[in-house]
Amino acid sequence: MRQLQLDIEPQLDARISDFSGPSWGHVIDAVRQLHAGLINRFYVYGGAGSGKSHLLSAICDSYLEVGKSAIQVSLLELLDAPTEAITSLDQYDLVALDDIEAISGVPHWQKAVFHLINYNNEGGGQLVFSSRVAPIELKLELPDLQSRLTQAVSVKVPTGSLYADRYALVTSVLTRRGIHIDQQIIDYLLLHGPHQTSILLQTLEQLIQLLKGEKTKISHANLRQIYALIDEYR
C-alpha cells in the first residue's frame, strides 16, 4: 500500500537520508524513535516551504521499505470532502496528516481527526502530523484534540538558513539518484538559490529536468539562463 494511493498529495521525491544536515539531527533522532515504537504521535512544524511534506513523505517511504503500511494525507485538500474520507485510515501502521492547522474553525473535521487518533491508538498504529505552528499555537475548538496534539512529541524543522543543511540535502538527492550536475551550478544554487527545503528541492528538480541528457560542457550563455532560473526561485 503506497502512501499516495488516495491521489491527494503529489509524489514527493524524498528519503530520510536526504535530511542529513546538522540542523536536522534532532528531527531524525525522533524519527528513529518513531521507528523503534518509542513514539506513537509525532508532530513536526515550521514555516511554509520548510520541507514538512517532504519529510512526511520520506517517513512514509521508510515504513514501506520495512514492509509496513503507511499513508500521507493533506487535510487542506480534504476539507471539502466528507469526513468519512479518513475513517478507514486506522488500518495503516502509520498515518501522516499534513496541514493539521487547516482544520482550525472546522469542528466536524476536528472530531474526525480526534476519533482517528483514538482508533489508531487502539489498533497500535502511529500518527505523524505537520503544521506551520507548534501544537500549543493551534486554534482548535475541540479541547480534547488540542490536548492530544499537545501531548505528541513535537519538533521544529530547520529553516534552511545553514549552508551545511542545504549542501547535505542537495548532495544526498543527487547521489542517490545517480545524477551529476556541473559544480558551478550546484555552488550557485547553494549560495544564491532558495534556502527553504521544499523550494530548494523544487528548484533542484527543475534543474535536473532542464539538464537531462546534457553531455557537453555548458556554455556561458546557458549558464546565465540556468542562474536566472535559480534566481526566480529565490
Secondary structure as GFF3:
##gff-version 3
##sequence-region A 1 234
A	DSSP	three_ten_helix	16	18	.	.	.	ID=ss1
A	DSSP	three_ten_helix	22	24	.	.	.	ID=ss2
A	DSSP	alpha_helix	25	35	.	.	.	ID=ss3
A	DSSP	beta_strand	41	45	.	.	.	ID=ss4
A	DSSP	alpha_helix	52	65	.	.	.	ID=ss5
A	DSSP	beta_strand	70	74	.	.	.	ID=ss6
A	DSSP	alpha_helix	75	78	.	.	.	ID=ss7
A	DSSP	three_ten_helix	83	86	.	.	.	ID=ss8
A	DSSP	three_ten_helix	89	91	.	.	.	ID=ss9
A	DSSP	beta_strand	94	98	.	.	.	ID=ss10
A	DSSP	three_ten_helix	100	103	.	.	.	ID=ss11
A	DSSP	alpha_helix	107	122	.	.	.	ID=ss12
A	DSSP	beta_strand	126	131	.	.	.	ID=ss13
A	DSSP	three_ten_helix	135	137	.	.	.	ID=ss14
A	DSSP	alpha_helix	143	151	.	.	.	ID=ss15
A	DSSP	beta_strand	153	156	.	.	.	ID=ss16
A	DSSP	alpha_helix	163	176	.	.	.	ID=ss17
A	DSSP	alpha_helix	183	192	.	.	.	ID=ss18
A	DSSP	alpha_helix	197	210	.	.	.	ID=ss19
A	DSSP	alpha_helix	220	233	.	.	.	ID=ss20
###
